[in-house]
Amino acid sequence: MALSKPLSRMLSHVILDLDGTLLNTDGIVNDVLKGFLLKYNKQWNTKVAHKLVGKTPREAATIVLEDYGLPLSVEELMDMITPLFSDQWCNIKALPGANRLIKHLSSNGVPMALASNSPKLNIEAKISYHHGWKESFSAIVGGDEVINGKPSPEIFLEAAKRMNTEPSNCLVIEDSLPGVMAAKNAGMSVVAVPSIPKQADRYSFADEVINSLLDLHPEKWSLPPFKDWIENTLPIEPLYIGGPVIKGFGRGSKVLGIPTANLAAHDFSDILSEHTSGVYFGWAGLSTRGVFKMVMSVGWNPYFDNTEKTIEPWLLHKFDEDFYGEELRLLVVGYIRPEANFPSLESLIARIHEDGKIAEKALDLPIYAAYKNSPCLASSLQQPNSNS
């Protein structure tokens, strides 16, 4: 759930960080460094990746050298890995909500700047693979254009200067602690979108902490509101999840009172890395029973002892018998809310049922109902008869 402080001034300009805020660079960092370290018989630890968030390239290289004891200088390491990263920039995907946000602010005439600790040429190369991004920014400031990178406020002050506005007019959106600190030191309002899971409490000095860009409400900052929410739901690009064998009603179904399946993270690592934690909804196809409405969580469920990020679909239908071992196909079409912590199991169950009611109602709308007959759901069904 978003944590925010009262707005005390009108804002007119937006400054965005790039890596981890607009672009999902974590996977690229892990893949490149994992392969590189194998040459030195070292095993990449994802905990080290968390240390690199918000750092300049030189700072990140120094951390890797110290943590793995590599027989290289910082310059040598940077010379070796920079081309490896450059080769992967074309594969970096936009984070959920990034394209939506840039298009919305641009179409409403809100001046935007990019401010990143990465060198400017690297920034421009990365965004060149994303249609409409470069022309949407009136200023781009790289870490090599200032003396000190984040957490120094210099990079954000320079961005405001290039947009011909005062720092107090700017809203910064950042994923890292150094970035949030830099924005606050610059006298700007800042929304934190932590890229490291379960770290929201560390960002208490931000003006607002949100789960993902999908949860940003610009009107809180005197900026034009999004107008794409429908009946408390946000349409998203359809996401197909197919092929797993579900284990009956799944864990927790007796407590929840809803047929559910708990899908392991290792089977869907790519999907989970690209989609923010939260509650979604759509359609579920069971191989012998038909297509049903469903609501689905992506994230961690402390009440069912999940230690990894999981997908938990809940089928909004009462079944007379178990469906152990059937193939389950999911088509996710909309978003409801961010992941949240609840004070008790009872409050969690109540919210799950509330989410179910929202999904039930929304899936009757034409924009969502059309996907009920999607070939990706029907292709595995032995009985074409569907039921909602």
DRENZA-200469 format. One record per residue (C-alpha): x, y, z; chain; residue number from 1. Coordinates in steps of 0.001 Angstrom, whole numbers, plus 500000, padded with zeros to 6 digits. Layout:
BEGIN
ATOM      xx      yy      zz  chain    n
ATOM       X       Y       Z      A  NUM
...
END
This chain:
BEGIN
ATOM      xx      yy      zz  chain    n
ATOM  500000  500000  500000      A    1
ATOM  501300  503452  499131      A    2
ATOM  502620  505620  501946      A    3
ATOM  502349  509350  501280      A    4
ATOM  502711  512700  502946      A    5
ATOM  500408  515705  502369      A    6
ATOM  501216  517753  499273      A    7
ATOM  502221  521286  500248      A    8
ATOM  503093  522765  496852      A    9
ATOM  502073  522686  493201      A   10
ATOM  504318  520653  490906      A   11
ATOM  504755  521092  487173      A   12
ATOM  507815  519077  486073      A   13
ATOM  508800  515400  486443      A   14
ATOM  512314  513947  486663      A   15
ATOM  512676  510196  486205      A   16
ATOM  515463  507790  487011      A   17
ATOM  516067  505118  484344      A   18
ATOM  517534  501802  485545      A   19
ATOM  515186  500066  487964      A   20
ATOM  512573  502807  487662      A   21
ATOM  511655  502709  483958      A   22
ATOM  513759  499778  482764      A   23
ATOM  514025  496274  484217      A   24
ATOM  517818  496045  484297      A   25
ATOM  518101  493517  487147      A   26
ATOM  517911  490497  484862      A   27
ATOM  520606  491855  482536      A   28
ATOM  522921  492634  485465      A   29
ATOM  522465  489139  486884      A   30
ATOM  522988  487402  483530      A   31
ATOM  526105  489377  482571      A   32
ATOM  527854  489162  485926      A   33
ATOM  526889  485528  486474      A   34
ATOM  528553  484541  483196      A   35
ATOM  531553  486796  483741      A   36
ATOM  532287  485495  487238      A   37
ATOM  532284  481884  486066      A   38
ATOM  535565  482637  484299      A   39
ATOM  537058  483209  487741      A   40
ATOM  535290  480209  489324      A   41
ATOM  533045  482547  491281      A   42
ATOM  529309  482118  491776      A   43
ATOM  527093  485179  491398      A   44
ATOM  525065  486082  494491      A   45
ATOM  521868  488045  493866      A   46
ATOM  522316  489736  497257      A   47
ATOM  525285  491554  495752      A   48
ATOM  522942  492869  493045      A   49
ATOM  520991  494719  495738      A   50
ATOM  524183  496552  496709      A   51
ATOM  524541  497858  493147      A   52
ATOM  521146  499596  493011      A   53
ATOM  521570  503335  492479      A   54
ATOM  525361  503190  492214      A   55
ATOM  527517  504756  489514      A   56
ATOM  529250  502268  487153      A   57
ATOM  532561  502825  488953      A   58
ATOM  530995  502330  492381      A   59
ATOM  529275  499149  491186      A   60
ATOM  532532  497784  489742      A   61
ATOM  534315  498505  493037      A   62
ATOM  531670  496588  494988      A   63
ATOM  531950  493562  492669      A   64
ATOM  535742  493555  492978      A   65
ATOM  535637  493735  496767      A   66
ATOM  532922  491123  497197      A   67
ATOM  534502  488551  494883      A   68
ATOM  538184  489328  495340      A   69
ATOM  538871  489513  491611      A   70
ATOM  542506  490032  490507      A   71
ATOM  541604  493124  488497      A   72
ATOM  541656  496883  488825      A   73
ATOM  538404  498851  488632      A   74
ATOM  539401  500112  485183      A   75
ATOM  540166  496607  483929      A   76
ATOM  536835  495254  485182      A   77
ATOM  534896  498116  483622      A   78
ATOM  536715  497677  480291      A   79
ATOM  535811  493979  480281      A   80
ATOM  532166  494114  481303      A   81
ATOM  530997  497356  479638      A   82
ATOM  530835  495739  476152      A   83
ATOM  528934  492785  477656      A   84
ATOM  526294  495124  479036      A   85
ATOM  526143  497140  475798      A   86
ATOM  525318  493979  473853      A   87
ATOM  522308  493384  476117      A   88
ATOM  520722  496844  476114      A   89
ATOM  518438  495876  473246      A   90
ATOM  516938  493171  475490      A   91
ATOM  516050  495397  478456      A   92
ATOM  512288  495580  478892      A   93
ATOM  510258  498475  480232      A   94
ATOM  508926  497965  483738      A   95
ATOM  505142  497720  484214      A   96
ATOM  503588  501157  483871      A   97
ATOM  506655  502853  482354      A   98
ATOM  505314  503258  478819      A   99
ATOM  501933  504274  480196      A  100
ATOM  503464  506974  482400      A  101
ATOM  505723  508463  479726      A  102
ATOM  502915  508559  477166      A  103
ATOM  500500  510104  479689      A  104
ATOM  502833  512889  480827      A  105
ATOM  503976  513631  477284      A  106
ATOM  500446  513810  475870      A  107
ATOM  499442  516164  478696      A  108
ATOM  502369  518503  478082      A  109
ATOM  504169  517807  481354      A  110
ATOM  507911  518564  480933      A  111
ATOM  510069  515531  481750      A  112
ATOM  513756  514866  482267      A  113
ATOM  515832  511719  482701      A  114
ATOM  518528  511807  485390      A  115
ATOM  520659  508686  485815      A  116
ATOM  524044  507800  487275      A  117
ATOM  524798  506011  483986      A  118
ATOM  526872  507836  481338      A  119
ATOM  524707  509882  478979      A  120
ATOM  525654  507855  475896      A  121
ATOM  524551  504683  477678      A  122
ATOM  521236  506300  478656      A  123
ATOM  520540  507361  475077      A  124
ATOM  521477  503907  473765      A  125
ATOM  519123  502163  476219      A  126
ATOM  516105  504366  475518      A  127
ATOM  516642  504173  471747      A  128
ATOM  515061  500690  471870      A  129
ATOM  511821  502093  473334      A  130
ATOM  509538  503865  470897      A  131
ATOM  508737  507465  471721      A  132
ATOM  510933  507729  474786      A  133
ATOM  513779  509943  473580      A  134
ATOM  511542  512656  472136      A  135
ATOM  509445  512717  475306      A  136
ATOM  512266  514109  477454      A  137
ATOM  513240  517769  477289      A  138
ATOM  516479  517002  479150      A  139
ATOM  518689  513966  479721      A  140
ATOM  521427  514181  482354      A  141
ATOM  524016  511437  482754      A  142
ATOM  526312  510724  485657      A  143
ATOM  529302  511700  483548      A  144
ATOM  527939  515235  483140      A  145
ATOM  528170  516112  486833      A  146
ATOM  530996  516020  489341      A  147
ATOM  529185  513882  491889      A  148
ATOM  526524  511250  491214      A  149
ATOM  523610  510345  493458      A  150
ATOM  523180  510669  496456      A  151
ATOM  524558  514124  495653      A  152
ATOM  521687  516406  494508      A  153
ATOM  523804  517713  491626      A  154
ATOM  522279  515555  488891      A  155
ATOM  518709  516559  489778      A  156
ATOM  519587  520237  490135      A  157
ATOM  521148  520105  486680      A  158
ATOM  518008  518482  485261      A  159
ATOM  515828  521248  486712      A  160
ATOM  518199  523870  485326      A  161
ATOM  518006  522377  481828      A  162
ATOM  514193  522408  482029      A  163
ATOM  514317  526089  483108      A  164
ATOM  512402  525458  486314      A  165
ATOM  512961  525667  490064      A  166
ATOM  513763  522485  492031      A  167
ATOM  510639  523035  494145      A  168
ATOM  508504  522576  491003      A  169
ATOM  509852  519065  490352      A  170
ATOM  508559  515615  491212      A  171
ATOM  511250  512928  491125      A  172
ATOM  510410  509239  490658      A  173
ATOM  513193  506944  491875      A  174
ATOM  513803  503301  492797      A  175
ATOM  517024  503559  494833      A  176
ATOM  517906  504952  498240      A  177
ATOM  520775  507089  496854      A  178
ATOM  518366  508498  494247      A  179
ATOM  515671  509326  496784      A  180
ATOM  518253  510963  499039      A  181
ATOM  519596  513005  496113      A  182
ATOM  516112  514237  495217      A  183
ATOM  515333  515269  498794      A  184
ATOM  518709  517012  499076      A  185
ATOM  517797  518925  495916      A  186
ATOM  514636  520242  497587      A  187
ATOM  512315  518246  495350      A  188
ATOM  509276  516078  496040      A  189
ATOM  510003  512390  495491      A  190
ATOM  508005  509226  494933      A  191
ATOM  509965  506076  495713      A  192
ATOM  509308  502853  493810      A  193
ATOM  511690  500442  495586      A  194
ATOM  513284  497957  493214      A  195
ATOM  514274  495664  496081      A  196
ATOM  511316  493690  497486      A  197
ATOM  510088  494270  501027      A  198
ATOM  512217  497398  501521      A  199
ATOM  509510  500089  501656      A  200
ATOM  510233  500896  505320      A  201
ATOM  513746  502062  504380      A  202
ATOM  512270  504806  502172      A  203
ATOM  510361  506610  504915      A  204
ATOM  511989  509940  504052      A  205
ATOM  510393  509903  500578      A  206
ATOM  507175  511862  500121      A  207
ATOM  505409  508734  498901      A  208
ATOM  506330  505056  498588      A  209
ATOM  504474  502967  496003      A  210
ATOM  504686  499370  494881      A  211
ATOM  505059  500058  491157      A  212
ATOM  504417  502706  488510      A  213
ATOM  500954  501170  488078      A  214
ATOM  500122  502591  491504      A  215
ATOM  501164  506179  490780      A  216
ATOM  498344  508727  490984      A  217
ATOM  499670  511960  489417      A  218
ATOM  496751  514020  490715      A  219
ATOM  498258  513710  494205      A  220
ATOM  501036  515917  492876      A  221
ATOM  498817  518443  491019      A  222
ATOM  499580  516668  487728      A  223
ATOM  496981  515413  485197      A  224
ATOM  495298  512183  486408      A  225
ATOM  495238  508923  484482      A  226
ATOM  491861  508243  482900      A  227
ATOM  492285  504556  482031      A  228
ATOM  490958  502976  485250      A  229
ATOM  487641  501147  484734      A  230
ATOM  485459  500034  487666      A  231
ATOM  488455  500039  490041      A  232
ATOM  490546  498041  487583      A  233
ATOM  493348  498881  485181      A  234
ATOM  493461  497112  481780      A  235
ATOM  496915  495698  481030      A  236
ATOM  498468  493991  478048      A  237
ATOM  497137  490403  478242      A  238
ATOM  499555  488013  479922      A  239
ATOM  499310  484295  479147      A  240
ATOM  500515  481761  481731      A  241
ATOM  500089  478219  480522      A  242
ATOM  500963  474626  481120      A  243
ATOM  501289  473944  484857      A  244
ATOM  499606  470994  486482      A  245
ATOM  497716  472237  489500      A  246
ATOM  497557  470294  492754      A  247
ATOM  493859  470063  493408      A  248
ATOM  492409  473118  495068      A  249
ATOM  495881  474108  496196      A  250
ATOM  497146  475338  499516      A  251
ATOM  494902  477437  501710      A  252
ATOM  491679  476751  499840      A  253
ATOM  489869  475461  502936      A  254
ATOM  490750  478620  504818      A  255
ATOM  490008  480983  501944      A  256
ATOM  486857  479250  500776      A  257
ATOM  487978  479718  497167      A  258
ATOM  489583  477085  494891      A  259
ATOM  493202  478154  494533      A  260
ATOM  496559  476935  493245      A  261
ATOM  499977  477982  494508      A  262
ATOM  502338  478028  491531      A  263
ATOM  506069  477782  492291      A  264
ATOM  508387  480617  491341      A  265
ATOM  510949  478453  489527      A  266
ATOM  508369  477490  486884      A  267
ATOM  507623  481113  486026      A  268
ATOM  510826  482997  486816      A  269
ATOM  510746  485092  483633      A  270
ATOM  507124  486125  484125      A  271
ATOM  507634  486921  487800      A  272
ATOM  510735  489034  487155      A  273
ATOM  508833  491197  484672      A  274
ATOM  505600  491750  486595      A  275
ATOM  505204  493705  489774      A  276
ATOM  503753  492177  492903      A  277
ATOM  500060  492820  493270      A  278
ATOM  496555  491548  492581      A  279
ATOM  495463  490872  488990      A  280
ATOM  492474  489183  487366      A  281
ATOM  491411  487432  484189      A  282
ATOM  490331  484043  482918      A  283
ATOM  491372  480504  483919      A  284
ATOM  491024  477472  481658      A  285
ATOM  490841  473997  483213      A  286
ATOM  491587  471209  480766      A  287
ATOM  488326  469279  481263      A  288
ATOM  485962  471796  482845      A  289
ATOM  485980  475025  480867      A  290
ATOM  486878  478683  481385      A  291
ATOM  486264  480489  484660      A  292
ATOM  486702  483950  486106      A  293
ATOM  489718  484281  488366      A  294
ATOM  491594  486760  490525      A  295
ATOM  495328  486268  491034      A  296
ATOM  498099  487490  493305      A  297
ATOM  501755  487810  492404      A  298
ATOM  504089  488093  495371      A  299
ATOM  504781  486672  498813      A  300
ATOM  502086  485211  501031      A  301
ATOM  503346  485101  504659      A  302
ATOM  500277  483208  505859      A  303
ATOM  501098  480178  503728      A  304
ATOM  504848  480041  504465      A  305
ATOM  505930  481166  501007      A  306
ATOM  509615  482045  500974      A  307
ATOM  509675  482769  497224      A  308
ATOM  507601  484980  494997      A  309
ATOM  504642  482976  493711      A  310
ATOM  501567  483142  491510      A  311
ATOM  498342  482285  493317      A  312
ATOM  495218  482153  491131      A  313
ATOM  491811  481893  492810      A  314
ATOM  488993  480527  490665      A  315
ATOM  485755  482412  491256      A  316
ATOM  483517  479372  491063      A  317
ATOM  482282  476704  493479      A  318
ATOM  483289  473207  492386      A  319
ATOM  481495  470057  493549      A  320
ATOM  484648  467976  493377      A  321
ATOM  488402  468284  493350      A  322
ATOM  490308  468911  490106      A  323
ATOM  493614  467409  491154      A  324
ATOM  496252  467210  488419      A  325
ATOM  494414  469126  485678      A  326
ATOM  496180  471504  483332      A  327
ATOM  495535  475142  484198      A  328
ATOM  495931  478017  481744      A  329
ATOM  495675  481630  482834      A  330
ATOM  495043  484772  480820      A  331
ATOM  495619  487894  482922      A  332
ATOM  493889  490989  481537      A  333
ATOM  493753  493572  484334      A  334
ATOM  495229  494910  487565      A  335
ATOM  493422  495734  490809      A  336
ATOM  495861  496815  493507      A  337
ATOM  499397  496522  494894      A  338
ATOM  500530  493846  497290      A  339
ATOM  499732  494796  500886      A  340
ATOM  500376  493622  504422      A  341
ATOM  497391  492731  506592      A  342
ATOM  497214  492669  510399      A  343
ATOM  495501  489274  510494      A  344
ATOM  494590  486282  508373      A  345
ATOM  490933  487274  508695      A  346
ATOM  491588  490708  507199      A  347
ATOM  493544  489112  504345      A  348
ATOM  490685  486714  503574      A  349
ATOM  488187  489584  503642      A  350
ATOM  490301  491539  501145      A  351
ATOM  490686  488516  498866      A  352
ATOM  486906  488190  498708      A  353
ATOM  486612  491931  498032      A  354
ATOM  489132  491589  495183      A  355
ATOM  487069  488685  493874      A  356
ATOM  483937  490809  493751      A  357
ATOM  485773  493539  491846      A  358
ATOM  487071  490960  489355      A  359
ATOM  483659  489270  488967      A  360
ATOM  482029  492579  488057      A  361
ATOM  484822  493795  485792      A  362
ATOM  485018  490581  483775      A  363
ATOM  481460  491155  482583      A  364
ATOM  482590  494361  480847      A  365
ATOM  483151  493994  477075      A  366
ATOM  486799  495065  477312      A  367
ATOM  487560  492046  479517      A  368
ATOM  484758  489612  478580      A  369
ATOM  486095  489315  475025      A  370
ATOM  489126  487373  476284      A  371
ATOM  486954  484577  477684      A  372
ATOM  486960  482907  474271      A  373
ATOM  490693  483345  473683      A  374
ATOM  492225  480433  471705      A  375
ATOM  495052  480150  474240      A  376
ATOM  492498  479060  476836      A  377
ATOM  490242  476986  474619      A  378
ATOM  492957  475066  472769      A  379
ATOM  493570  472668  475653      A  380
ATOM  489958  472178  476643      A  381
ATOM  488360  468831  476006      A  382
ATOM  484971  470338  476733      A  383
ATOM  484435  473636  474872      A  384
ATOM  481540  474537  477194      A  385
ATOM  482603  477502  479396      A  386
ATOM  481173  478615  482680      A  387
ATOM  481474  481898  484546      A  388
END
